[in-house]
């Protein structure tokens, strides 16, 4: 019985240690509540920096009107503060003179372009 418990504990520990490695293979997890700053690079690319100074590249779907306007304000629309900004998330762009425009995110990767 003790051997069986040890095997079970070892398997669970292995899964817990492997989860971050497996998650790192996918898109990066930029948490909405940890975004410190953003910089628009071009009409389909935004660079975000989190509170720990890690940089992420947010790839937008084409057709996001007003993203590159100088006075635009970006608003990340997620349902949970702890949730990751990822494919399908909505980035709102408040453009002076145009109002509020919703844009779809096509992906997030770690690092700057």
C-alpha positions in Angstrom: 0.0 0.0 0.0 2.8 2.4 0.8 4.5 1.7 -2.6 1.2 2.5 -4.3 0.8 5.8 -2.4 4.4 6.7 -3.3 3.8 6.0 -7.0 0.6 8.1 -6.9 2.3 11.0 -5.2 5.2 10.8 -7.6 2.8 10.8 -10.6 0.9 13.8 -9.3 4.1 15.7 -8.5 5.3 15.0 -12.1 2.1 16.3 -13.6 2.3 19.5 -11.4 5.9 20.2 -12.5 5.2 19.5 -16.2 2.2 21.8 -16.5 4.1 25.1 -16.7 6.4 23.5 -19.3 3.5 22.3 -21.4 1.8 25.7 -21.1 5.0 27.5 -22.2 4.8 25.6 -25.5 1.5 27.3 -26.3 0.8 31.0 -26.6 2.1 33.2 -23.7 -0.2 34.0 -20.8 -0.5 37.8 -20.4 -2.8 38.4 -17.5 -5.2 41.3 -17.9 -4.6 42.6 -14.4 -0.8 42.6 -14.7 -0.5 44.8 -17.8 1.6 47.8 -17.0 2.0 49.5 -20.4 1.2 49.2 -24.1 2.8 50.5 -27.3 1.2 50.2 -30.7 3.8 49.1 -33.3 1.6 48.9 -36.4 -2.1 48.3 -37.3 -1.8 44.6 -36.4 0.8 44.6 -33.6 0.7 45.9 -30.0 3.6 45.3 -27.5 2.5 45.0 -23.8 4.7 45.0 -20.8 3.6 43.5 -17.5 4.4 44.4 -13.9 7.5 42.2 -13.9 8.8 43.9 -17.1 8.2 40.9 -19.3 7.2 42.0 -22.9 4.5 40.3 -25.0 3.5 40.8 -28.6 -0.2 41.0 -29.1 -1.2 40.2 -32.7 -4.4 41.8 -33.9 -6.8 40.7 -36.7 -6.6 43.1 -39.6 -9.2 45.8 -39.8 -8.8 47.4 -36.4 -9.7 51.1 -37.2 -8.0 53.8 -35.2 -5.4 51.6 -33.4 -2.5 53.7 -34.7 -4.1 57.1 -34.0 -2.0 59.1 -31.5 -4.8 59.8 -29.0 -6.2 56.3 -28.9 -6.8 54.6 -25.6 -6.7 50.8 -25.4 -9.1 48.8 -23.2 -8.7 45.1 -22.8 -12.0 43.3 -22.5 -11.7 40.1 -20.5 -14.2 38.4 -18.2 -11.7 37.7 -15.4 -8.8 39.8 -14.2 -6.7 36.7 -13.7 -7.6 35.4 -17.2 -5.1 35.4 -20.0 -5.4 37.8 -22.9 -5.4 35.4 -25.8 -6.9 34.5 -29.2 -10.4 35.7 -29.4 -10.1 38.3 -26.7 -11.4 41.8 -27.4 -9.3 44.9 -27.4 -11.4 48.0 -27.3 -9.9 51.2 -28.9 -11.3 54.5 -27.8 -10.5 56.9 -30.7 -11.1 60.6 -30.3 -13.7 61.7 -32.8 -14.6 58.1 -33.8 -15.9 56.6 -30.5 -15.3 53.1 -29.4 -14.1 50.4 -31.8 -13.8 46.7 -30.8 -10.9 44.7 -32.3 -10.2 40.9 -32.1 -6.9 39.5 -30.9 -5.4 36.7 -33.1 -2.7 35.7 -30.6 -0.2 36.6 -27.9 3.5 35.6 -27.9 6.2 36.2 -25.4 8.8 38.8 -26.3 8.8 41.9 -28.4 8.8 41.8 -32.2 
